[in-house]
């Protein structure tokens, strides 16, 4: 990639983060009602800190740190870098003001562009590209975290009237038959991928049929009406405990009023569209629904092997695969090595992408991962039989 191309991609990505925050009021930037969802101000600062910490400090010998306290405030989980603020208290940091964070972004942007104009080694290109991909991840998190924060407000605030994001419908139905055989799994080629996609390898799959469409709201309401949340026989033991302890009776953001289901969206509270694709369910709910239908979830290998033959990209799709390393997976040296490998425990793989994923960030080898209880991402269900 040339200097000009990388600079263009960098500027475009950075501008998109700012554009996502355009509808926000000053009061929106700091709210954090739950530990796992960070406030917009923290996201804007953290993705800037990444470029400063991983690139400018290392490759620009004349770089002057914008604020020495920012590494402590806006480091996320990088033990290699040093101490960091408590995750659950990110919303308590009313200072620095959002104006200073935007100044920080401009300052770092100016120095990254200057660095790319003056010299572009393979190592710098690789790290800047990783930084762009990292920022795209946080763009999606910014939207989903913000939606979760807004959902606690009984006034059902509108982020933007054009950001419903859950009204998509399936473009195909029926089943895709996949023959028994040996399939190659994992990233190949010169394009970008994360390290957890590497280690292309062969897997043997028995024949299976995979749904061309995702489970709809109408499908899932049938599960609710049939008492799916009250019947332990559909649930894994851990999932059943979660349902009981958290009093779960419907997908996240669903509210029933006078017998009608509504769901909170970034465009406000809307009636549930029965034909729209289901969203915001946990792995526990996905597995229970599949059991209710006498079917199952695909493994991540089944999903990838068939991925070029069906439409995907509207929801992150739960798989029945634990997040584990591929053969010959290697953890990189330094802070970059903390990006994926250390999370390979107690999480499940999701495949595809979602309506909130930034343009160009999706791949059919992408391995997203979350704990089975989480459902604040745009998650959905694809069945296998």
N, C-alpha and C positions, 0 to 999 in steps of 0.2 A: 504494500500500500504506500502511495506517495505521501509526502508531507501535507500537500494540499487536501488530499482525500481524507486523511486522518483528522486534520484540523476541522474540516467541514463536518465530519461525523461527531467530533467532540462538541463543537458549538451547537449542533442540532440537538444533541442529547441534553446538553446543559440548559438550552432554551426551553425544552419541553418540560423539564422539572419546574421551571419558573411559571410556565403557562398553566400547569396543573394547579398551581396555588393562586392563580388570578382571581377565582371566585371567593377566596377566603377573606374573612374579616380578621383584624388583629387578634381578637379573642379566640379564634379557631386554632391559632398556630401552636398553642401550648397544652391543649387538653389531652389527658391520658387517663381514661377511667380504668384500664386494665394493663397489667405489666407487659403482655405480649404485643401490644399495639402501641407504637411510638408516635409522638406528636409530629405534625408537619415540620415544625422548626428544627427538630432533631434530625429528621431525614435530610433536610436541605443542608444542614451543617455536616452530618456524617459523610455523605457522599462527596462533599468538598474536602473534608479531612482525608479521605482515602487518597485523593490525588496529591495532596500535600505530603502526607506521610509516606506513601509508597513510591512516589516519583520525584517530587521537587526536592525533598530533603536529601535524596540519594544522588540525583543527577545534576542538580543546579547548585554549583559550589558557591554562587553569590546569593542564593535565596535567603531571605529574611523571614522567619516565621511570623505569621500574621498576629497570633496571640498564643503565648506559650501554654495557657490554660486549656486551649481548645482540644488538645490531644487527650486530656483527662476527661473532658466533658463529652466528647463526641467519638471516642473509640467505642466500638460495639462489644466485641468479644475477643480481640486480638491480644492474647496473653504475652506474645512476643514483644509487643510494643510497650506494654506497661500497665499501670493502674488505670482504672476507668470508673466513671460514676455508676451508681446503682441503676440497673435497667428500669426498675419500677418507679424511679423518681425522675425520669427524664422530663415529665411534664411539670415538675416542680421548679425547673430552671427557667424562671421568668426573665432572668438576665443570663446571657446577653440579649438585648432587644433584637427583634427580627430584622431591624434595619442594619444592625451590625453583621448579622448572618448574611444578608444580601451583599454587603460590602466585602465580606470574607469570600463569598463566591466570585465576585468580580475580580478580586485580587488574585485568587488562585487561577482563575480562567486566563487572566492576562499572562501569568508566568508560565502556564502550561503551553499556551500558544507560542510564546516567545521561545520556549525550549524546543518545541517541535519545528519551529522555523530555523533554529540554529543548528540542531543536530537531531538525527533520527536513527538510532541504532535499533537492532532487532529487539533488544531487551526493553528499550523505552517503548517501542511500538506495541510489544506484547503486553506491557503493564498498562499503557493508556487504553488499549482495547479492552483489557480486563476491567479497568475503571469504568469504561462506557457501559459494559455489560452489567457491572455492579450497580451503576446508577439506574439502569433500566429495571433491574430487580426492585430497587427501592421506589421507583415511580409507581409500580404496581402496588407495593406495600403502602405507599403514601395514600393511595386511593382506598384500599381496603381497610387500612387502619382508620382513616378519616370516616368512612362509612360506619365502622363499628362505634366510633366515638359519637357520631351524630345520632346513632340509633338509641342511645341512652336518653336523648332529649324527647320528652313527651310531645313536643310541638312538631316533631318529624321534619326537621329543617331540610331545605332544598340546597344542595351543593350547586347543581346546575340542572335546568329543566331538560336538557338533552342527555343526561347521564343516568337513564334508567338502568341500562346494562343487563337486565335480566329478562328482556322481552323476546329474545331470539327463539326461533323455532327450528325444528329439524328439517333438513333438506332431503333426507332419504329415510326409508324405513326398511324393514326386512332384515335378513341375516347374511353375513359374509362367511362363506365356508372356507376354512383354511385346512389344507391337507397336512397329514402327518409328515414330519421331515426334520431336517437339520437346517437351522437358520442362523445367520450371522447377526450379532447384536453389538451395538456400540458405534461410536463416531468414527468416521473415516473421511479422508480428504484434507484440504488445506484450510477450510473455514474454521471459524472460532468454535471452541467447545470448552466446557468446564472439565476439570481433571477427572471428575467422577463419571464422565461419559467415555473415558479412554480405557483401553484394554479390550479392543474388539475381539469377540470370541464366539464360538459356536454353541448353540443350545439345541437340544432335541425337544420337539413339541409333538404331543399327540394331536390328532385332528380335533378341531373345535369350530364352533360357530360364534361369531362375534356380532353384536347388534350394530347396524349401520347408523342408528340414531341413538341419542341419549335419552335417559328416562325423563319424562315430562312431569309437570306439576299435577296433571290429571292422574298419571300413573301413581304418583306418590300419595295423593289424597286418598286413593283407594286403599293404600296401606294404612293410613291414619284411621279411616272409617272402619276398617276391619280389626281395629284394636292393636295395630302393629307395635305401638309404643307400650302397650300393656301386656304383651305376650312374650314371656322370657324365652320361649322356645326358638325365636328367631335370632336371638342375640348371643354374641360371644359373652363369656362371663364378665370380662372387664367392661364391655359395652353396656351390659345390663346394669352393672353397678353405677356406671356413669349416668344412665337414664334415670335411675332411682335417686341418686344423690343430687343431681342437677335439675330434677323434675322436668325433663325434656319431653315435650308433647308434639313438636313440629320442627321443621327446619328453622335455622336462625333467621331472624327478622320477620317471621310470620306472626300475625296477630289475627285472632278471630273475633269478629264483631257481628252479633245477631245472626250467627250461622254462616257468615261469609268470611272467607280468608282474604286478608290483605298482607302485603309484604312491604317493608321499608326499603326504599331504593334511594340512590343519590339524587333522584328527581322528586323525592318525597314519598309519602305513603300511597301505594297503588293497590287496586284489587289484584289478586293473584290471577294471572293469565293461565288458564288451564292447559292451553296448548304450548306454552312456553317451556323451555328446557329448565328442569329443576336446578336450583343452585343453593349453595351454602349448607351442605350436609357434611357430617363427619364421616370418617371411615367406618365407625361403628354403625351409623345409620345406613351407609351404602351396603355394608355386608348384611345387615338385617333385612333390608329390602330385597337384596338378591336371594337370600334364603326364603323369604316370603314368596318369591316368584318361582321357587324351585330351580334357581339358577345360581350363578356365582359371579364374582368380579374377575376380570382378566388378570393374569400375571403381567408384569411389565414387559416380559419377553413376548408374550402373545400379542400385547398391544403394539409393540414396535414392529414385529414381524408383519402385521396386517396394516400398519399405519398409512401406507401409500395407496391403500384401496378403499379408504373411507374418509369422510370429512371430520376434521377435528379442529379445535381452536377456540371454541366457545366457553368451555369449562375445563378447569383442571380435573382430570379423571383419576379417581382413586383406583389403584391396582391392589391385588392381593400379594404384593411383594414387599418384603422388608428392605429397607435402604441399607445395602451392603456393598462392599467394594467389588469391582469387576476383577478378573484375573490380572495379575501383574500391576494392580493399582499402586501408585507411588505417591507419597505425600511430599510436596515440594519443600525446599528449605525456606526458612524464614516465615514471616507473617502470612505470606500468600498460602503457605501450606495449611493454615488454619481454616481455609475457606470452606471446605466440604468434608474432608476426611474425618474430623473429630466428631461429626454429628451422625456417624454411622452406627447408631444404636437407638432402639425404641421409637423409630419413625417408619412410616410407610411411604412408598413411592407414589407420586402422582405423575401422570404423563399428559402431553399435549401443551396447552396454554389456555388463556382465558380471554374474555372480552376486555379485561383490564391490563393485559400484557402489552408492553410497548411494541410498536411496529418493528419487525426485524429481529425480535428477541426469541422467537419460537423456533424449535427444531424437533424432529421426530425422535431424536436421541436424548433430548433434555430430560433430566431426572430431578424433578422437584420432590421435596420431602417435608412432611410435617407429622407431628404426633397424631395418633388416631382421633383424638377428641376435638381437634381444631376444625372450625368450619367457617371462619370469617373470610377466607379466600373464596373466589368464585369456583366452587367445587361441584362436580356432578358425578353421574353414575352411567357407565356403559356396561351392559350385561353380556355374559357368555353362557353358552349352553353346549 
